[in-house]
Amino acid sequence: MDTSALFNTHKGYDDLPLRLGAGIIFAAHGAQKLFGWFGGYGIAGTGQWMESIGLAPGALMAALAGSAEFFGGIALILGLLTRPAALALAVTMVVAIFAAHIGNGLFMANNGYEFGLALLVIAAGLALRGAGPLSLDHLLGLALRRGA
C-alpha cells in the first residue's frame, strides 16, 4: 500500500494560518467536551445535552465529537495526518450544524450555524490541500520518498 499520498502536500504556506487557527479552536472545543476545560461540561454534561437534542447515546456521542475535535485539532496544529483529521472534523461540523444549529438560521447571535459552517469550510479546504511545507506530513512525505 502506497502511503506517500497520505503525506503528500502542496508547496505553499497559505494553509498554515488556517491549520493553526482552526486547530486551536477545535482542540479547545474538544477539551471542553472531554475534560470540562475552558468552561466546558465534560463528557457527562455534554452527553446529557447531546441526548436532549436526539444524539444518543449521549456519552458516546460526546466522546466521539470531543475526540474528533481535540485530537483532530492537535493534528491540524502539528500538520500530522492533516487530510484524515480534517475530514473527520468536517464530518463533525456537518453533524453539529444539522443536529444543533440549522433550525436557528445562519447567525451566531441566534445560535445559528455560521461558526460551524466557517469551521466546516476550513476543514474541507485542508482535507483537499494537505498541510503544506511547515508540517510533520511534509517531513514524513520526504522521508517516505527517500526510503522508497
C-alpha positions in Angstrom: 0.0 0.0 0.0 1.4 3.4 -1.0 1.1 5.7 2.0 3.1 8.5 0.5 -0.1 10.1 -0.9 -1.4 10.4 2.6 1.5 12.7 3.5 1.8 14.5 0.1 1.1 18.2 0.4 1.4 21.3 -1.7 4.3 23.8 -1.6 2.5 27.0 -0.4 2.4 28.4 3.1 -1.2 29.7 2.8 -2.8 27.0 4.9 -0.5 27.4 7.9 -2.7 30.1 9.5 -5.8 28.1 8.7 -4.3 25.0 10.3 -3.1 26.8 13.4 -6.3 28.9 14.0 -8.7 26.1 13.3 -6.6 23.6 15.2 -6.6 25.8 18.3 -10.4 26.3 18.1 -11.1 22.6 17.5 -8.7 21.4 20.3 -10.2 23.8 22.8 -13.8 22.8 21.9 -12.8 19.1 22.2 -11.2 19.8 25.6 -14.5 21.3 26.8 -16.3 18.2 25.8 -13.8 15.6 27.0 -12.3 17.2 30.1 -14.5 20.1 31.1 -11.7 22.6 30.5 -12.4 26.2 29.4 -15.8 26.3 31.0 -17.0 23.0 29.3 -19.2 20.3 30.8 -17.1 17.2 30.2 -18.4 14.0 28.8 -21.2 13.6 31.3 -22.7 17.1 30.9 -22.1 17.3 27.1 -23.6 13.8 26.8 -26.8 14.9 28.6 -27.1 17.8 26.2 -26.5 15.6 23.2 -29.2 13.2 24.4 -31.6 16.1 24.7 -31.1 17.0 21.0 -31.5 13.4 19.9 -27.9 12.3 19.6 -27.9 9.1 21.6 -26.2 7.5 23.4 -25.1 10.9 24.7 -21.9 10.0 26.5 -20.6 8.1 23.4 -21.6 10.9 21.1 -19.8 13.4 23.4 -16.7 11.2 23.5 -16.7 10.8 19.7 -17.2 14.5 19.0 -14.8 15.6 21.7 -12.1 13.2 20.5 -12.5 14.3 16.9 -12.2 17.9 17.9 -9.4 17.6 20.4 -7.2 15.1 18.6 -8.1 16.4 15.2 -7.3 20.0 16.4 -3.9 18.8 17.7 -3.3 17.0 14.4 -4.0 20.2 12.5 -1.7 22.3 14.7 1.1 19.7 14.1 0.3 19.2 10.5 0.2 15.4 11.1 -2.3 13.3 9.2 -3.9 16.5 8.2 -6.2 15.2 5.5 -7.9 12.4 7.6 -8.0 14.7 10.6 -9.6 17.5 8.6 -12.1 15.1 7.0 -13.1 13.8 10.5 -13.5 17.4 11.6 -15.6 18.3 8.6 -18.0 15.4 9.3 -18.2 16.5 12.9 -19.2 20.0 11.8 -21.8 18.7 9.4 -23.4 16.8 12.3 -23.2 19.8 14.6 -24.8 22.1 12.0 -27.7 19.8 11.3 -28.2 18.4 14.8 -27.9 21.6 16.8 -27.8 24.8 14.7 -29.7 24.6 11.3 -33.1 25.5 12.8 -31.7 28.7 14.3 -30.7 30.3 10.9 -27.3 31.4 9.9 -26.2 33.9 12.5 -24.3 33.0 15.7 -26.4 35.6 17.6 -29.3 33.2 17.3 -27.2 30.1 17.9 -27.1 29.6 14.2 -24.7 27.6 12.0 -22.4 30.5 11.0 -19.4 29.4 13.1 -19.9 25.7 12.3 -20.0 26.5 8.6 -16.8 28.5 8.8 -15.0 25.6 10.5 -16.5 23.1 8.0 -15.2 25.1 5.1 -11.7 25.4 6.6 -11.6 21.7 7.4 -12.8 20.8 3.9 -10.1 23.0 2.4 -7.4 21.4 4.5 -8.7 17.9 3.6 -8.3 18.8 -0.1 -4.9 20.7 0.1 -3.0 19.0 2.9 -0.8 20.6 5.5 1.8 22.5 3.5 5.6 22.5 3.9 5.7 23.5 7.5 4.2 20.3 8.8 5.0 16.8 10.0 3.1 15.5 7.0 5.7 17.2 4.7 8.6 15.7 6.7 7.1 12.3 6.7 6.4 12.5 3.0 10.1 13.4 2.4 11.2 10.5 4.5 8.9 8.1 2.6 10.1 9.3 -0.8 13.8 8.9 0.3 13.1 5.4 1.6 11.2 4.3 -1.4 
